[in-house]
Amino acid sequence: MDAALPVDVPARSPVWGLDRHRLSPLPVLAQSVAAVAPSGAMATIPAIVVGATGPSALLAFLAAMAVCLLVSSCIRRFACRMGAAGGLYTFTAKAVHPTAALASGWSAIVGYAAVAMAGLVAVGLYLADIAAHWGVGAGSARVFALMALIVAGLVAWILMHRGIRLSATVTLLVECMSIVLVLTVLGVLLILVLPSARPALAFSPDLDLPALALGTVVALSAFVGFESATTLGVEAHRPMQTVPTALRWTVPGAGVLYLLSVSTQSLALSVPGAPAAGTSLAALVSRYEAGVLPIVLDLAIVTSFFGCTLASVNALARVLFCMGREGVLPARLGRTHHRRRTPSTALAVTMPVVIAVPAALVLSGAQAHALRDLLTLSAFGYLGSYLVCCVGVPLFLRRIGELTRGAALVAALAATSLVLVAV
């Protein structure tokens, strides 16, 4: 039988060994949503943007959402035409050149790895904060955070090793729970501050363009990771429908949540006697209700960032799997578990590093800046892979005879916006 095959057709698929075409649309959507970690972002990033832009924070998030919608439109043009475990790395290889694909692949590796590490740092720190509410001494907080993030990392590793359907289901459940919890906290906070809020002060039309530009860059970091569903293109059922759908709805869905969060926080800061702009959501909540709400908020952040770690490492392992299969990285990274049908070797190489780096940062006492620095590093990684992908869209469409003026314009706008953000 093999002798009858054309010489350019491989005897078996280059992605053999993965659990192919089994994921339903909801877990695929959860992959993108969890990688964005909207609940964790709602609780942390709007405060930074408000501190940088003041009343223009809403505009900053709208501008960031517009940039990501352009990028999402570019990525969807690949996703509706091919399914790939390597995500943007594979798309770029098909569109541009292997060298460009390497740049995209390594950028994605940096982005996924750094945000997975940031997720574990957040899990440790916020679980330690919950423990402090229940009487754990400050001297034990670092040890508690260290043990919590190690346990969370090991649990995530077990879930991902046991199969994509299990880890995707857990990701879906924890992300839904975290969003409900944060929305509950925001709703209660809004009810408490609305009678005394001054909307004219909270949403002043005065514009400070340099501050708005800075705020837009920070707000953009709340959206990165939305493309991670593309790494499930081999394992998703009907990938050319489910993956583009996940890309289409993740950015606007997260954007609505962020706009609600930043609006609520802006109103809370407009109350007479309110703290200074840039005060965290946790501090605002504690100011108005110091009992249960801060614990609920911390729990929401923990679950959101745990889901983010799951989604990010799932994507990272599949990029490494593809690069191993293609000989770009050691071939052993392309091995899969014969029964679980997961990229087990890539996970075995990835997870010790993803756990060890956050553990070292917390152990050294650098946890105060670790979360911010890891998220910043991840944003640069994502921007690199997005830029290469957007540049490749018109080249790919021209090669297959489907280039239109609209597609070329969207790709140009997206690439230009990303360059401005990077600069």
C-alpha positions, 0 to 999 in steps of 0.5 A: 500500500505504501508503495502506491502513495505519491512520493510527496504524501507522508505515510502518516500525519505529521501530528499523529499521536494527538487526540484529534478532532475530539474537542467541542466548541466550548472547551476551545473557546475556554482555551482562548478565554482562560489564556487572556485570564479576564477575571485576573485582568479585570482585578489588576490592569484597569487600576494601572490604566486609570492611574496612567490616564485618569478619566481617559481609561475607557478610551484606552481600553477601547483603543486596545480592543480595536487593535486586538480586533484587527489582529484577530481578524488577521489570525482568523484568515489563517484559522478558517483555512487550516488547522495546526497544533503550532498556532501562529508558528505554523501559520507563519511558516505557511505564509512567509518563510521558515526564518519568520516562523522561527521568530514567531515561534520563539516569540510565542514560547516567550509569551506563553511561558512568561504568562504561565509563570505569572499565573503561578505567582498570582496563585501563590500570592493571592492564596497567601492573601486569603490565608492572611484573612484567616489568621496566617501570620505575615512571617509565614506568607512567603512559605505559604505562597511558595507551597501554594504555587508549587502545588498548583503547578503540579496539579496543572501538570497532572491535568494536562498530562491526563488529556486535553479534554480533561484540562480543557473542561477544568479550564472552562469551569474555573474560568466561568467561576472566576468571572461570576465571582468578579462580576459579583464583587463589581456589582456589590461595589457599584451598588455601594458607590453609585449614590455618592459617585460623580460621573462627570468627574469619573468620565471627563472628556479632557484628553491627555494624548501621551497618557492615553497612549501609555494607557492603551499599551497597558490595556493591550496586555489585558487581551494578549493570549486570545489566539491560543485556541489556534494551537488546538486546531488538530484536537478541535472538532471542526477546527475551521469553524470552532477556532475562528469562532473562539477568536471572534468572540474572545476579544469583544467578550473580554473587552466588555468585561474590562469596560465594566470593570474600569467604569466601576473603578472610575466611579468608585474613585470619583466618590468624595474622599476616595483614594488616589487614582491607581488604587487597586480593585482589592483596596477599593473593595476593602475600603467599602466592605472589609469582610467577605468581598476581599476574600471572594475577589482573591478567590476569583483571581486565583481561579482565573490565573490557575486557568490561565496557567493551564491554557498557556502551558497547553498552548506552549507544549503544542508549539514545542511539539510542532517544532520538535516534529519539524526538527527545529527543536530536539525531536523528543519534544515531538513525542506523545503519550501512547494512551493519553495522546498528549505532548507528554515530553514537551510538558515534562520539559516545560512544567519544571521550568514553569514551576521553578522560576516563580518558586525562585522569585517568591523564595528570593523575596522578589514577588512584589515585582515578579507578577508585573515583570513576567506579564510585561515580558509575556506581552512583548512575546505575544506582540512579536508573534502577532506582528509576524502573523499580520505581515504574513496574511497578505502574502498567504492570501496572495499565494492562494489567490484570495487576496482582497483590498479589505484583507490587505488594509486590515493587515496593514492597520494591524501591523502598523498598530502593533509597531506603534505599541511596541515602540 
